[in-house]
């Protein structure tokens, strides 16, 4: 090869290398431009809808309160936006009953609006919490990570509070009274209710629902025959235990078939709820009442008594889900309030979060 041919070959190689370098730089610049445009679209022109909202009913397990959350995913606004094309992200909020920090675990992405209408928490098996939201899934409690579909297996039988789509009623957890011994009834009654129901010669059932009425009630004691007929016990005597009155008062119970919830800590007692004040600003107050009628502690949860959506009673504490009293022009924040049975200490957790 002549010297000229060698020089031409070298120049060709340099030109080829230059072309390749420029092509690579142009390609990289295009990628960066496209990426920047996509980021600008997502960050500057996309609407970030805001906080998550609770979905369905919460479930109480031995260690947590579990609640599904739904969040509308970011979207780009347009004059003729089709809401049916919105997508949602679902997460599982876990609030430890021992006071530990709450955790949020993402479980589903890009779900169509009509694909999780009946989403619910199924239960727990001690190792994982199971849910049905666009398909059955589970979150492993030890690692707080979703379980792969291949490892799911069969969901457990429900444990804890029922999580049926319609959910339990708040009234299912409210009792008018409790038998503190085979012959003694501790009840909450208004004067009219006492005159109607607590007269000697009348009888009491062991399980009695609290009437949903905004009336002032007092603590009453009734003495009954130990032997009942048809599940009813004849009243031999009745008296008012204290002159203090409580608006819409009732005792908390585990479920509709139970009497009032009793827990022996320092003294044997029952849990009572009532409304702080009449009118639209009344809040939910929880109190522990000893069997002699002494109020050991009282805690105002700040929740609107009549906007309460769930009561989750259990060993050591009772949880309440609801909102604060409504302020005109604002949307009330959904809250979870956990009240400890021993001292009445309270923990409040927002259910509206990123």
C-alpha positions as CSV (number, residue, x, y, z in Angstrom):
1,X,0.0,0.0,0.0
2,X,1.4,3.4,-0.9
3,X,1.9,6.2,1.6
4,X,-1.1,8.1,0.1
5,X,-3.3,5.1,0.4
6,X,-2.3,4.7,4.0
7,X,-3.0,8.3,4.7
8,X,-6.5,8.0,3.1
9,X,-7.2,4.9,5.2
10,X,-6.3,6.7,8.4
11,X,-8.4,9.7,7.4
12,X,-11.3,7.3,6.7
13,X,-11.0,5.6,10.1
14,X,-10.9,9.0,11.8
15,X,-14.0,10.2,9.9
16,X,-15.8,6.9,10.7
17,X,-14.9,7.3,14.4
18,X,-16.1,10.9,14.3
19,X,-19.4,9.9,12.7
20,X,-19.9,7.1,15.2
21,X,-19.1,9.5,18.1
22,X,-21.5,12.2,16.8
23,X,-24.2,9.6,16.2
24,X,-23.8,8.4,19.7
25,X,-23.9,11.9,21.1
26,X,-27.0,12.7,19.1
27,X,-28.7,9.5,20.3
28,X,-27.8,10.3,23.9
29,X,-29.1,13.9,23.5
30,X,-32.3,12.6,22.1
31,X,-32.7,10.1,25.0
32,X,-32.0,12.9,27.4
33,X,-34.5,15.3,25.7
34,X,-37.2,12.6,25.6
35,X,-36.5,11.8,29.3
36,X,-36.6,15.4,30.2
37,X,-39.9,15.9,28.3
38,X,-41.4,12.9,30.1
39,X,-40.2,14.2,33.5
40,X,-41.6,17.6,32.7
41,X,-44.9,16.0,31.7
42,X,-45.0,13.9,34.9
43,X,-43.8,16.5,37.3
44,X,-45.1,19.8,35.9
45,X,-48.1,18.9,33.8
46,X,-49.4,15.9,35.7
47,X,-51.9,16.3,38.4
48,X,-50.9,14.6,41.7
49,X,-54.3,13.9,43.3
50,X,-53.2,14.1,46.9
51,X,-53.7,11.9,49.9
52,X,-54.7,8.3,50.0
53,X,-58.2,7.5,51.4
54,X,-59.3,4.4,53.4
55,X,-61.0,1.7,51.4
56,X,-63.4,-0.8,53.0
57,X,-63.4,-1.8,56.6
58,X,-60.3,-2.1,58.8
59,X,-59.4,-5.4,60.4
60,X,-58.0,-5.9,63.9
61,X,-55.5,-8.7,64.3
62,X,-53.5,-9.8,67.4
63,X,-50.8,-7.2,66.7
64,X,-52.2,-4.6,64.2
65,X,-55.0,-2.6,62.9
66,X,-54.9,-3.1,59.1
67,X,-56.6,-0.8,56.6
68,X,-56.6,-0.7,52.8
69,X,-55.8,2.7,51.2
70,X,-56.6,3.8,47.7
71,X,-54.8,6.6,45.8
72,X,-55.6,8.0,42.4
73,X,-52.4,7.9,40.4
74,X,-51.0,11.0,38.7
75,X,-52.6,12.0,35.4
76,X,-52.2,14.6,32.7
77,X,-55.1,17.0,32.5
78,X,-57.0,17.5,29.3
79,X,-60.2,19.3,28.2
80,X,-62.0,16.1,27.6
81,X,-60.4,13.9,30.2
82,X,-62.0,10.4,30.4
83,X,-62.3,9.5,34.1
84,X,-62.9,5.9,33.3
85,X,-59.2,5.7,32.2
86,X,-58.0,6.8,35.7
87,X,-55.8,4.3,37.5
88,X,-55.4,3.7,41.2
89,X,-52.7,2.5,43.6
90,X,-53.7,0.3,46.6
91,X,-51.7,0.1,49.8
92,X,-52.0,-1.7,53.1
93,X,-51.6,0.4,56.2
94,X,-50.5,-1.5,59.3
95,X,-50.8,0.3,62.7
96,X,-49.1,-1.8,65.5
97,X,-51.2,-2.1,68.7
98,X,-48.0,-1.9,70.8
99,X,-47.5,1.8,69.8
100,X,-44.8,1.1,67.2
101,X,-44.6,3.2,64.0
102,X,-47.2,2.6,61.3
103,X,-46.1,1.1,58.0
104,X,-47.6,1.4,54.4
105,X,-47.0,-1.4,52.0
106,X,-47.9,-0.9,48.3
107,X,-49.9,-4.0,47.1
108,X,-51.4,-3.0,43.7
109,X,-50.7,-0.5,40.9
110,X,-52.6,0.8,37.9
111,X,-55.9,-0.6,38.8
112,X,-59.0,0.4,36.8
113,X,-61.7,2.2,38.9
114,X,-64.2,-0.7,38.6
115,X,-61.7,-3.5,39.4
116,X,-61.5,-3.2,43.2
117,X,-65.0,-2.1,44.2
118,X,-65.4,-5.0,46.6
119,X,-61.8,-4.8,47.9
120,X,-61.4,-6.1,51.5
121,X,-59.0,-7.5,54.0
122,X,-59.6,-11.2,54.3
123,X,-57.8,-11.9,57.6
124,X,-54.5,-13.0,59.0
125,X,-52.7,-16.2,59.8
126,X,-50.1,-14.9,62.2
127,X,-47.5,-14.6,59.4
128,X,-49.3,-12.6,56.8
129,X,-52.3,-10.4,56.3
130,X,-54.5,-11.4,53.3
131,X,-56.6,-9.2,51.2
132,X,-58.8,-9.4,48.0
133,X,-58.3,-6.3,45.8
134,X,-58.4,-7.1,42.1
135,X,-57.3,-10.6,43.1
136,X,-56.2,-12.3,46.3
137,X,-52.8,-11.2,47.8
138,X,-50.9,-11.1,51.1
139,X,-48.3,-9.1,52.9
140,X,-45.7,-10.9,55.0
141,X,-45.6,-9.3,58.4
142,X,-42.0,-10.1,59.2
143,X,-40.6,-8.3,56.1
144,X,-43.6,-6.1,55.3
145,X,-43.4,-7.2,51.7
146,X,-46.1,-8.6,49.3
147,X,-45.9,-12.4,48.9
148,X,-45.3,-13.6,45.3
149,X,-48.3,-15.1,43.6
150,X,-46.4,-18.4,43.3
151,X,-46.1,-18.6,47.1
152,X,-49.6,-17.5,48.0
153,X,-51.3,-20.8,48.7
154,X,-54.8,-20.7,50.2
155,X,-56.1,-17.7,52.2
156,X,-56.7,-18.5,55.9
157,X,-60.1,-18.5,57.7
158,X,-60.9,-15.1,58.9
159,X,-59.4,-14.0,62.2
160,X,-60.1,-10.9,64.1
161,X,-63.0,-8.5,63.3
162,X,-65.2,-9.5,60.3
163,X,-64.3,-7.7,57.1
164,X,-67.3,-8.5,55.0
165,X,-68.1,-5.9,52.3
166,X,-71.0,-4.4,54.3
167,X,-68.9,-4.5,57.5
168,X,-70.1,-4.6,61.1
169,X,-72.3,-1.9,62.4
170,X,-71.1,0.4,65.2
171,X,-74.3,-0.6,67.1
172,X,-73.1,-4.2,67.0
173,X,-70.5,-3.2,69.6
174,X,-72.8,-1.3,72.0
175,X,-74.6,-2.9,75.0
176,X,-77.1,-1.5,77.4
177,X,-75.6,-3.3,80.3
178,X,-73.7,-6.3,81.7
179,X,-74.2,-8.9,84.4
180,X,-71.4,-8.3,86.9
181,X,-72.5,-11.4,88.9
182,X,-75.2,-14.1,88.4
183,X,-77.6,-11.8,90.3
184,X,-76.4,-8.2,89.6
185,X,-76.9,-6.1,86.5
186,X,-75.0,-2.9,85.8
187,X,-76.8,-0.9,83.2
188,X,-77.1,2.5,81.5
189,X,-80.6,3.8,81.4
190,X,-82.5,7.1,81.0
191,X,-85.2,7.8,83.6
192,X,-87.9,6.8,81.0
193,X,-85.9,3.6,80.1
194,X,-85.5,2.7,83.8
195,X,-89.2,3.2,84.5
196,X,-90.0,1.0,81.6
197,X,-87.5,-1.7,81.9
198,X,-86.1,-1.9,85.4
199,X,-89.2,-2.3,87.6
200,X,-89.3,-5.2,90.0
201,X,-91.3,-8.1,88.5
202,X,-89.9,-7.3,85.0
203,X,-87.1,-9.3,83.6
204,X,-83.7,-8.8,81.8
205,X,-82.0,-10.7,79.0
206,X,-78.3,-11.4,79.5
207,X,-77.5,-9.7,76.2
208,X,-79.3,-6.4,75.7
209,X,-78.6,-4.0,72.8
210,X,-78.1,-0.3,73.6
211,X,-80.9,1.8,72.1
212,X,-79.6,4.4,69.6
213,X,-81.1,7.4,71.2
214,X,-79.7,10.8,72.2
215,X,-80.9,10.7,75.8
216,X,-79.2,11.3,79.1
217,X,-78.4,8.1,80.9
218,X,-77.3,7.2,84.4
219,X,-75.6,4.1,85.9
220,X,-78.2,1.7,87.4
221,X,-77.9,-1.5,89.4
222,X,-80.5,-4.2,89.4
223,X,-80.8,-7.4,91.4
224,X,-82.2,-10.4,89.6
225,X,-82.9,-14.0,90.2
226,X,-79.9,-16.2,89.3
227,X,-82.1,-18.8,87.7
228,X,-83.7,-17.4,84.5
229,X,-86.6,-18.6,82.4
230,X,-86.2,-18.5,78.6
231,X,-82.9,-16.5,78.9
232,X,-84.6,-13.8,81.0
233,X,-84.0,-13.1,84.7
234,X,-86.7,-11.6,86.9
235,X,-85.8,-8.3,88.6
236,X,-86.3,-8.1,92.4
237,X,-84.8,-4.6,93.0
238,X,-83.3,-1.7,91.1
239,X,-81.6,1.6,92.0
240,X,-79.7,4.6,90.5
241,X,-76.0,4.2,91.3
242,X,-74.9,7.8,90.6
243,X,-76.5,11.1,89.7
244,X,-74.0,11.8,86.9
245,X,-75.6,11.7,83.4
246,X,-74.1,10.7,80.1
247,X,-75.5,11.6,76.7
248,X,-76.2,8.5,74.5
249,X,-74.1,6.3,76.8
250,X,-73.5,2.6,76.2
251,X,-71.1,-0.1,77.1
252,X,-68.6,-1.5,74.6
253,X,-68.8,-5.2,73.7
254,X,-67.0,-7.6,71.3
255,X,-69.9,-8.3,69.1
256,X,-73.7,-8.4,68.9
257,X,-73.9,-11.7,70.8
258,X,-71.7,-10.5,73.7
259,X,-72.3,-8.6,77.0
260,X,-70.3,-5.5,77.8
261,X,-66.6,-5.9,77.5
262,X,-65.0,-6.6,80.9
263,X,-61.2,-6.5,81.6
264,X,-59.6,-7.0,85.0
265,X,-56.5,-4.7,85.2
266,X,-56.3,-3.0,88.6
267,X,-60.0,-3.5,89.3
268,X,-62.7,-5.2,87.4
269,X,-64.6,-2.8,85.2
270,X,-66.4,-2.1,81.9
271,X,-65.8,0.4,79.0
272,X,-68.4,3.0,78.4
273,X,-68.8,5.5,75.6
274,X,-70.9,8.7,75.6
275,X,-71.2,12.0,73.8
276,X,-69.4,15.0,75.2
277,X,-72.2,17.5,74.5
278,X,-75.5,17.8,72.8
279,X,-75.7,19.3,69.3
280,X,-73.5,19.0,66.2
281,X,-70.2,19.5,68.1
282,X,-70.5,16.4,70.4
283,X,-67.4,14.2,70.4
284,X,-66.9,10.6,71.5
285,X,-65.8,10.1,75.1
286,X,-64.5,6.7,76.3
287,X,-64.5,5.9,80.0
288,X,-63.6,3.0,82.3
289,X,-66.2,2.3,84.9
290,X,-65.6,0.1,87.9
291,X,-68.3,-2.3,89.0
292,X,-69.3,-0.1,91.9
293,X,-70.0,2.7,89.4
294,X,-66.8,4.7,89.9
295,X,-65.4,6.3,86.7
296,X,-61.7,5.5,86.8
297,X,-60.7,7.5,83.8
298,X,-62.3,9.4,80.9
299,X,-60.8,10.2,77.5
300,X,-62.2,12.5,74.8
301,X,-61.2,11.0,71.4
302,X,-62.1,14.2,69.5
303,X,-64.1,12.1,67.0
304,X,-67.6,13.0,66.0
305,X,-69.8,10.5,68.0
306,X,-72.4,10.3,65.2
307,X,-69.9,10.0,62.3
308,X,-68.2,7.0,63.9
309,X,-67.8,4.2,61.2
310,X,-66.1,1.4,63.1
311,X,-65.4,0.1,66.6
312,X,-62.6,-2.5,67.0
313,X,-62.5,-3.8,70.6
314,X,-59.9,-6.2,71.8
315,X,-57.5,-7.2,74.6
316,X,-55.8,-4.2,76.1
317,X,-57.3,-1.5,73.9
318,X,-60.2,-0.5,71.7
319,X,-59.9,1.3,68.3
320,X,-62.3,3.7,66.8
321,X,-62.5,5.0,63.2
322,X,-64.3,8.2,62.3
323,X,-63.7,11.9,61.7
324,X,-63.7,15.0,63.8
325,X,-66.8,17.2,63.9
326,X,-67.4,18.7,60.4
327,X,-66.2,22.2,59.8
328,X,-68.2,24.0,57.0
329,X,-66.2,24.3,53.7
330,X,-63.7,21.5,54.6
331,X,-63.4,17.8,54.2
332,X,-63.0,15.9,57.5
333,X,-59.9,13.8,57.8
334,X,-60.5,10.1,58.5
335,X,-58.8,9.1,61.8
336,X,-58.0,6.0,63.7
337,X,-58.0,6.4,67.5
338,X,-56.7,3.7,69.8
339,X,-57.6,4.0,73.5
340,X,-55.7,1.8,76.0
341,X,-57.9,0.1,78.6
342,X,-55.4,0.4,81.5
343,X,-55.0,4.2,81.7
344,X,-57.1,5.6,78.9
345,X,-54.1,6.9,77.0
346,X,-54.9,7.6,73.4
347,X,-53.1,7.4,70.0
348,X,-54.4,9.1,66.9
349,X,-53.4,8.0,63.4
350,X,-54.5,9.7,60.2
351,X,-55.9,7.5,57.5
352,X,-55.3,10.1,54.8
353,X,-51.7,9.9,53.7
354,X,-49.4,9.9,50.7
